[in-house]
Amino acid sequence: MQEKDSRKEKFLGIYIHVPFCAHKCAFCGFFKQPPRRQDLDVYVETLIKEIKSQYIDRKVDTIYFGGGTPSILSCEHIRRIGENLPTNSSLSEWSVECSPTSVTSETMGAFRDIGVTRVTIGVQSFDKNTLKTIGRRQTLKQVLAAYDTIRSCGFKNIGIDLIFSVPGQSLKSWEADLKMAMSLSPEHISTYNLTFEGNSELDKQRRSGKIFPLHGDIEAEFFIKTGEILAQDGYNRYEVSNFSKPGFESLHNIHTWEMQEWIGYGPSASSQINGERFTNVHSLELWREGILNGKYKRCDFQKLSEETLIQDSLIFGLRMTRGVNFQKLRDIFKGFDKARYDTFFNFLVDNKLAVRNGNNFHLTPNGLLVADAISVEILTL
Ligand code: SF4
């Protein structure tokens, strides 16, 4: 994995949230709106105003277009955003998320022309029953065509996102999903454990007893099987949910997991910058109103103490297979006191959940399996 630490150079990441989807997936609790042409026009022009008024004169190393469905934008929208983003020679990765049903060679070409280097496709599953449960309408033919289109537009870094632990999904059908994804040879595969987001259709069905979440032991089997199968084709787990061919780890995600700084534009976009963490208001109308009258509407505002950043660096660092380096943490955070964590970290080592090698400390596969519980414990220390 690339060990680049851009924190010293104070590189900035940029996140652009595109809050539109053609329709809502059953598992999704994110903010989104069905798009109308005028909504997209207004969104793009407001986004440009926000980028210009919140311009930060720093070198940018990663840009990420997420959503929602960024591939729903027209070529003209993509060009307008591209020409207004502060890109420079320090940029090492520019990603865009897309859904299989909205990929066209025109929009992929437009993304490529503004400088996008990496495309991830939210496939989620190739299995008809799983797709039905999670409310995805794509066909296999559409997914394969989308993948080919992205490749033929010249992208050398493609990611496929898959989801597991879906009610009714068997281990066998999950294995088939993984193998189908591998047969396409993407550079990156993300495997997300289904969560029942409040406001999602699946959560409603769970609460009314129509569907039942899979048992925790089966989830563990999915997790273990995933690592075994993807390793057969050279996909390396570099984070609990993320696998890549060597050199194709998501730099933007690593940037955020390392607690470096980023600025988010668009409704619902989160930022972590100048010792503060906040999220833009979730409503498209309120977001726009705030930008037009210069009173930005933000929520979940948090002043970041050094203690919070240390805890978050440990929590997110330990979710990566390379783990954390105590010396690096001491260099960045003067107040980092390893002794405070020693008892717990020794417990993890004694129980074969973690390995210490000098200043390096990382979780074992069994430790990664309980990474969420380890995070909760770190917050109490
Ligand atoms: S999962 Fe992705 S594509 Fe589906 S509704 Fe949510 S944001 Fe949109």
Boltz pocket constraint, residues with backbone or C-beta under 6 A from the ligand:
constraints:
  - pocket:
      binder: B
      contacts: [[A, 20], [A, 21], [A, 23], [A, 24], [A, 25], [A, 28], [A, 29], [A, 30], [A, 31], [A, 32], [A, 67], [A, 68], [A, 69], [A, 99], [A, 122]]
      max_distance: 6.0
